[in-house]
Amino acid sequence: MNRRTLDDIYTYEKQALDLIEERFKDNKDHPNYLKLKALLIDQINDELHDYSNSISNKRADDLREGGY
């Protein structure tokens, strides 16, 4: 499984936010603007949660195998 790095996640977030800002630059009160930003934030939070769990799980696996 190809996992994203923290840099990947934050780069994606910045690029997506930039695109949303550009798309709605003259219409920030459009309902889709707020909805898209909220969905992106949820997605980023999910990715960060998955990332942190994968790091925790890897450390636990390393400890079970005698690693440090």
DRENMAR-895510 format. One line per field, with one value per atom (N, C-alpha, C, O, CB): residue number from 1; residue in three letters; atom name; x, y negated, z. Coordinates in Angstrom, 1 decimal, decimal comma, m for minus. Atoms other than C-alpha are relative to their C-alpha. Glycine has a CB too. Layout:
# DRENMAR-895510
k = c(NUM/...)
r = c(ALA/...)
a = c(CA/...)
X = c(X/...)
Y = c(Y/...)
Z = c(Z/...)
//
This chain:
# DRENMAR-895510
k = c(1/1/1/1/1/2/2/2/2/2/3/3/3/3/3/4/4/4/4/4/5/5/5/5/5/6/6/6/6/6/7/7/7/7/7/8/8/8/8/8/9/9/9/9/9/10/10/10/10/10/11/11/11/11/11/12/12/12/12/12/13/13/13/13/13/14/14/14/14/14/15/15/15/15/15/16/16/16/16/16/17/17/17/17/17/18/18/18/18/18/19/19/19/19/19/20/20/20/20/20/21/21/21/21/21/22/22/22/22/22/23/23/23/23/23/24/24/24/24/24/25/25/25/25/25/26/26/26/26/26/27/27/27/27/27/28/28/28/28/28/29/29/29/29/29/30/30/30/30/30/31/31/31/31/31/32/32/32/32/32/33/33/33/33/33/34/34/34/34/34/35/35/35/35/35/36/36/36/36/36/37/37/37/37/37/38/38/38/38/38/39/39/39/39/39/40/40/40/40/40/41/41/41/41/41/42/42/42/42/42/43/43/43/43/43/44/44/44/44/44/45/45/45/45/45/46/46/46/46/46/47/47/47/47/47/48/48/48/48/48/49/49/49/49/49/50/50/50/50/50/51/51/51/51/51/52/52/52/52/52/53/53/53/53/53/54/54/54/54/54/55/55/55/55/55/56/56/56/56/56/57/57/57/57/57/58/58/58/58/58/59/59/59/59/59/60/60/60/60/60/61/61/61/61/61/62/62/62/62/62/63/63/63/63/63/64/64/64/64/64/65/65/65/65/65/66/66/66/66/66/67/67/67/67/67/68/68/68/68/68)
r = c(MET/MET/MET/MET/MET/ASN/ASN/ASN/ASN/ASN/ARG/ARG/ARG/ARG/ARG/ARG/ARG/ARG/ARG/ARG/THR/THR/THR/THR/THR/LEU/LEU/LEU/LEU/LEU/ASP/ASP/ASP/ASP/ASP/ASP/ASP/ASP/ASP/ASP/ILE/ILE/ILE/ILE/ILE/TYR/TYR/TYR/TYR/TYR/THR/THR/THR/THR/THR/TYR/TYR/TYR/TYR/TYR/GLU/GLU/GLU/GLU/GLU/LYS/LYS/LYS/LYS/LYS/GLN/GLN/GLN/GLN/GLN/ALA/ALA/ALA/ALA/ALA/LEU/LEU/LEU/LEU/LEU/ASP/ASP/ASP/ASP/ASP/LEU/LEU/LEU/LEU/LEU/ILE/ILE/ILE/ILE/ILE/GLU/GLU/GLU/GLU/GLU/GLU/GLU/GLU/GLU/GLU/ARG/ARG/ARG/ARG/ARG/PHE/PHE/PHE/PHE/PHE/LYS/LYS/LYS/LYS/LYS/ASP/ASP/ASP/ASP/ASP/ASN/ASN/ASN/ASN/ASN/LYS/LYS/LYS/LYS/LYS/ASP/ASP/ASP/ASP/ASP/HIS/HIS/HIS/HIS/HIS/PRO/PRO/PRO/PRO/PRO/ASN/ASN/ASN/ASN/ASN/TYR/TYR/TYR/TYR/TYR/LEU/LEU/LEU/LEU/LEU/LYS/LYS/LYS/LYS/LYS/LEU/LEU/LEU/LEU/LEU/LYS/LYS/LYS/LYS/LYS/ALA/ALA/ALA/ALA/ALA/LEU/LEU/LEU/LEU/LEU/LEU/LEU/LEU/LEU/LEU/ILE/ILE/ILE/ILE/ILE/ASP/ASP/ASP/ASP/ASP/GLN/GLN/GLN/GLN/GLN/ILE/ILE/ILE/ILE/ILE/ASN/ASN/ASN/ASN/ASN/ASP/ASP/ASP/ASP/ASP/GLU/GLU/GLU/GLU/GLU/LEU/LEU/LEU/LEU/LEU/HIS/HIS/HIS/HIS/HIS/ASP/ASP/ASP/ASP/ASP/TYR/TYR/TYR/TYR/TYR/SER/SER/SER/SER/SER/ASN/ASN/ASN/ASN/ASN/SER/SER/SER/SER/SER/ILE/ILE/ILE/ILE/ILE/SER/SER/SER/SER/SER/ASN/ASN/ASN/ASN/ASN/LYS/LYS/LYS/LYS/LYS/ARG/ARG/ARG/ARG/ARG/ALA/ALA/ALA/ALA/ALA/ASP/ASP/ASP/ASP/ASP/ASP/ASP/ASP/ASP/ASP/LEU/LEU/LEU/LEU/LEU/ARG/ARG/ARG/ARG/ARG/GLU/GLU/GLU/GLU/GLU/GLY/GLY/GLY/GLY/GLY/GLY/GLY/GLY/GLY/GLY/TYR/TYR/TYR/TYR/TYR)
a = c(N/CA/C/O/CB/N/CA/C/O/CB/N/CA/C/O/CB/N/CA/C/O/CB/N/CA/C/O/CB/N/CA/C/O/CB/N/CA/C/O/CB/N/CA/C/O/CB/N/CA/C/O/CB/N/CA/C/O/CB/N/CA/C/O/CB/N/CA/C/O/CB/N/CA/C/O/CB/N/CA/C/O/CB/N/CA/C/O/CB/N/CA/C/O/CB/N/CA/C/O/CB/N/CA/C/O/CB/N/CA/C/O/CB/N/CA/C/O/CB/N/CA/C/O/CB/N/CA/C/O/CB/N/CA/C/O/CB/N/CA/C/O/CB/N/CA/C/O/CB/N/CA/C/O/CB/N/CA/C/O/CB/N/CA/C/O/CB/N/CA/C/O/CB/N/CA/C/O/CB/N/CA/C/O/CB/N/CA/C/O/CB/N/CA/C/O/CB/N/CA/C/O/CB/N/CA/C/O/CB/N/CA/C/O/CB/N/CA/C/O/CB/N/CA/C/O/CB/N/CA/C/O/CB/N/CA/C/O/CB/N/CA/C/O/CB/N/CA/C/O/CB/N/CA/C/O/CB/N/CA/C/O/CB/N/CA/C/O/CB/N/CA/C/O/CB/N/CA/C/O/CB/N/CA/C/O/CB/N/CA/C/O/CB/N/CA/C/O/CB/N/CA/C/O/CB/N/CA/C/O/CB/N/CA/C/O/CB/N/CA/C/O/CB/N/CA/C/O/CB/N/CA/C/O/CB/N/CA/C/O/CB/N/CA/C/O/CB/N/CA/C/O/CB/N/CA/C/O/CB/N/CA/C/O/CB/N/CA/C/O/CB/N/CA/C/O/CB/N/CA/C/O/CB/N/CA/C/O/CB/N/CA/C/O/CB/N/CA/C/O/CB/N/CA/C/O/CB)
X = c(0,8/0,0/0,9/1,8/m1,0/m0,8/1,4/m0,6/m1,7/0,0/0,5/1,1/0,5/1,6/0,5/m0,4/1,2/0,9/0,7/m1,2/m0,8/3,8/m0,8/m1,8/1,4/0,6/2,8/0,2/m0,7/0,7/m0,2/4,3/m1,0/m1,5/1,4/1,0/2,1/m1,4/m2,1/m0,1/1,3/m1,0/m0,1/m1,1/m0,3/0,1/m0,2/0,1/m0,5/1,0/m0,1/0,8/m1,3/m1,8/1,1/1,3/m2,5/m1,0/m1,8/m0,5/0,9/m4,4/0,2/m0,8/0,2/m0,3/m2,7/m0,5/m1,1/1,5/0,4/m3,2/m1,5/m2,1/0,6/1,5/m6,9/m0,6/m1,5/m0,5/0,5/m7,5/0,2/m0,6/0,6/m0,3/m5,8/m1,0/m1,5/1,4/1,0/m8,1/m1,4/m2,1/0,0/1,3/m11,2/m0,1/m1,0/m0,3/0,0/m10,2/0,0/m0,7/1,3/0,0/m9,5/m1,4/m1,9/1,1/1,3/m12,8/m1,1/m1,9/m0,4/1,0/m14,8/0,5/m0,1/m0,6/m0,6/m12,7/m0,9/m0,8/1,2/1,0/m15,6/m1,3/m2,3/m0,1/1,3/m18,3/0,1/m0,3/m0,7/m0,3/m17,2/m1,3/m1,2/1,0/1,2/m20,8/m0,8/m1,9/m0,9/0,6/m21,7/m0,1/1,0/0,7/0,1/m23,0/1,0/1,5/m1,4/m1,0/m20,6/1,4/2,1/0,0/m1,3/m17,6/0,2/1,2/0,1/m0,1/m18,3/0,0/0,7/m1,1/0,1/m19,3/1,3/1,8/m1,2/m1,3/m16,1/1,1/1,8/0,4/m1,0/m13,9/m0,2/0,7/0,0/0,3/m15,7/0,4/0,9/m1,5/m0,3/m15,4/1,5/2,0/m0,6/m1,4/m11,7/0,6/1,5/0,6/m0,5/m11,0/m0,3/0,6/m0,7/0,3/m12,8/0,9/1,4/m1,5/m0,9/m10,7/1,4/2,0/0,0/m1,3/m7,5/0,1/1,1/0,4/0,0/m8,4/0,0/0,7/m1,2/0,0/m9,2/1,4/1,9/m1,0/m1,4/m5,8/1,0/1,8/0,4/m1,0/m3,9/m0,3/0,7/m0,2/0,4/m5,8/0,6/1,2/m1,5/m0,5/m4,9/1,6/2,2/m0,4/m1,4/m1,3/0,5/1,5/0,5/m0,5/m0,9/m0,2/0,6/m0,7/0,3/m2,5/1,0/1,5/m1,4/m1,0/m0,1/1,3/2,1/0,1/m1,3/2,9/m0,1/0,9/0,3/0,1/1,6/0,0/0,7/m1,3/0,0/0,9/1,4/1,8/m1,0/m1,4/4,4/0,9/1,6/0,5/m0,8/6,0/m0,3/0,6/m0,2/0,4/4,0/0,5/0,9/m1,6/m0,5/4,9/1,5/2,0/m0,3/m1,5/8,6/0,3/1,3/0,6/m0,2/8,4/m0,2/0,5/m0,8/0,3/6,8/1,1/1,4/m1,3/m1,1/9,6/1,4/2,4/0,1/m1,3/12,3/0,7/1,8/0,8/m0,6/13,0/m0,1/m0,8/m0,5/0,1/13,5/m0,4/m0,6/1,4)
Y = c(1,2/0,0/m1,2/m1,3/0,0/1,2/m3,4/m1,0/m1,5/m0,5/0,9/m5,7/m1,4/m1,6/0,4/1,4/m9,5/m0,4/0,1/m0,9/0,6/m11,4/m1,2/m1,7/m0,4/1,2/m14,4/m1,1/m1,9/m0,4/1,0/m16,6/0,2/m0,8/0,1/m0,3/m14,9/m0,5/m1,2/1,5/0,3/m15,5/m1,5/m2,1/0,5/1,5/m19,2/m0,7/m1,7/m0,5/0,5/m19,8/0,1/m0,9/0,7/m0,2/m18,4/m1,0/m1,6/1,5/0,9/m20,5/m1,4/m2,1/0,0/1,3/m23,7/m0,1/m1,1/m0,3/0,0/m22,9/0,0/m0,8/1,2/0,0/m22,1/m1,3/m1,8/1,2/1,3/m25,2/m1,1/m1,9/m0,3/1,0/m27,3/0,1/m0,9/0,2/m0,2/m25,8/m0,5/m1,1/1,4/0,5/m26,4/m1,5/m2,1/0,7/1,5/m30,0/m0,6/m1,6/m0,4/0,6/m30,6/0,2/m0,7/0,7/m0,3/m29,0/m0,9/m1,4/1,5/0,8/m31,1/m1,4/m2,0/0,8/1,2/m34,2/m1,2/m2,1/m0,3/1,1/m36,5/0,4/m0,4/m0,4/m0,5/m34,5/0,9/2,0/0,8/m0,8/m33,4/0,3/1,1/m0,8/m0,3/m33,5/1,2/1,5/m1,2/m1,2/m30,6/1,2/1,5/0,3/m1,1/m27,6/1,1/1,8/0,6/m1,0/m25,3/m0,3/0,6/0,3/0,4/m27,3/0,6/1,2/m1,5/m0,4/m26,6/1,6/2,2/m0,6/m1,4/m23,0/0,7/1,7/0,5/m0,6/m22,2/m0,2/0,8/m0,7/0,2/m23,7/0,9/1,5/m1,5/m0,9/m21,7/1,5/2,2/m0,1/m1,3/m18,5/0,2/1,3/0,3/m0,2/m19,1/0,1/0,9/m1,3/m0,1/m19,7/1,3/1,9/m1,1/m1,3/m16,5/1,1/1,9/0,4/m1,0/m14,6/m0,1/0,9/m0,3/0,2/m16,1/0,6/1,2/m1,5/m0,6/m15,2/1,5/2,1/m0,5/m1,4/m11,7/0,5/1,5/0,5/m0,4/m11,4/m0,1/0,7/m0,9/0,2/m12,8/1,1/1,6/m1,4/m1,1/m10,3/1,3/2,0/0,1/m1,3/m7,4/0,0/1,0/0,1/0,0/m8,6/0,2/1,0/m1,4/m0,2/m8,9/1,4/2,0/m1,0/m1,4/m5,4/0,9/1,9/0,4/m0,9/m3,9/m0,1/0,9/m0,4/0,2/m5,4/0,8/1,4/m1,5/m0,7/m4,1/1,5/2,2/m0,4/m1,5/m0,6/0,5/1,6/0,3/m0,4/m0,5/0,1/1,0/m1,0/m0,1/m1,3/1,2/1,8/m1,3/m1,2/1,3/1,3/2,2/0,0/m1,2/3,9/0,1/1,2/m0,1/0,0/2,9/0,5/1,3/m1,4/m0,4/3,3/1,5/2,2/m0,8/m1,5/6,8/0,8/1,9/0,3/m0,8/7,8/m0,3/0,2/m0,4/0,2/6,6/m1,2/m1,5/1,1/1,3/3,3/m1,1/m1,0/m0,4/1,1/0,0/m1,2/m2,3/m0,3)
Z = c(0,0/0,0/0,0/0,8/1,2/0,1/m1,0/1,0/0,8/m1,4/m1,0/2,0/m0,3/m0,8/1,4/0,2/1,8/1,2/2,4/m0,1/m1,0/3,8/0,5/m0,1/m0,5/m0,5/6,0/m1,1/m1,3/1,3/1,1/3,2/m1,1/m1,6/m0,5/1,0/0,7/0,4/m0,4/m0,3/m0,5/2,8/0,0/m0,5/1,4/m0,1/3,5/m1,4/m1,6/0,9/1,3/m0,1/m0,8/m1,4/m0,8/0,7/m1,4/0,6/m0,1/0,3/m0,7/1,2/m0,6/m1,0/1,5/0,5/0,0/m1,5/m1,8/0,1/1,4/m3,7/m0,1/m0,9/m0,8/0,0/m3,1/0,4/m0,2/0,8/m0,4/m1,1/m1,0/m1,2/1,4/1,0/m3,7/m1,2/m1,7/m0,5/1,1/m6,4/0,4/m0,4/m0,4/m0,5/m4,3/0,1/m0,4/1,4/m0,1/m3,6/m1,4/m1,6/0,7/1,4/m7,3/m0,7/m1,3/m0,9/0,6/m8,4/0,5/m0,2/0,3/m0,7/m5,9/0,4/1,3/1,2/m0,4/m5,8/0,0/0,8/m0,9/0,1/m6,8/0,6/0,4/m1,4/m0,5/m5,1/1,3/1,3/m1,1/m1,2/m1,6/0,8/1,8/0,9/m0,7/m0,4/m0,6/m0,2/0,1/0,7/m2,8/1,0/1,6/m1,3/m0,9/m0,8/m0,2/0,7/0,0/0,3/m2,6/0,5/0,8/m1,5/m0,5/m1,5/1,4/1,7/0,0/m1,4/2,2/0,1/0,9/0,8/0,0/1,5/m0,5/0,1/m0,9/0,4/m0,5/1,0/1,2/m1,4/m1,0/2,1/1,2/1,7/0,5/m1,1/4,8/m0,3/0,5/0,4/0,5/2,8/m0,1/0,3/m1,4/0,1/2,2/1,4/1,6/m0,7/m1,4/5,9/0,6/1,2/0,9/m0,5/6,7/m0,6/0,1/m0,3/0,7/4,1/0,6/0,8/m1,5/m0,5/5,4/1,4/1,8/0,0/m1,4/9,0/0,0/0,8/0,8/0,2/7,9/m0,4/0,1/m1,0/0,5/6,1/1,1/1,3/m1,2/m1,1/9,1/1,1/1,7/0,6/m1,0/11,4/m0,5/0,3/0,2/0,6/9,1/0,1/0,4/m1,5/0,0/8,9/1,4/1,6/m0,5/m1,4/12,7/0,5/1,2/0,9/m0,3/13,1/m0,6/0,0/m0,3/0,6/10,6/0,6/0,7/m1,5/m0,7/12,4/1,3/1,7/0,2/m1,2/15,7/m0,1/0,6/0,7/0,2/14,3/m0,4/0,0/m1,1/0,4/12,7/1,2/1,3/m1,1/m1,2/16,0/0,9/1,4/0,8/m0,8/17,8/m0,6/0,1/0,1/0,6/15,2/0,2/0,4/m1,5/m0,2/15,5/1,4/1,6/m0,3/m1,3/19,2/0,2/0,9/1,0/m0,1/18,9/m0,6/m0,2/m0,7/0,7/16,6/0,6/0,1/m1,5/m0,7/19,0/m0,5/m0,1/m0,1/0,5/17,2/1,0/2,0/m1,3/m0,9/18,8/m0,7/m0,1/0,6)
//
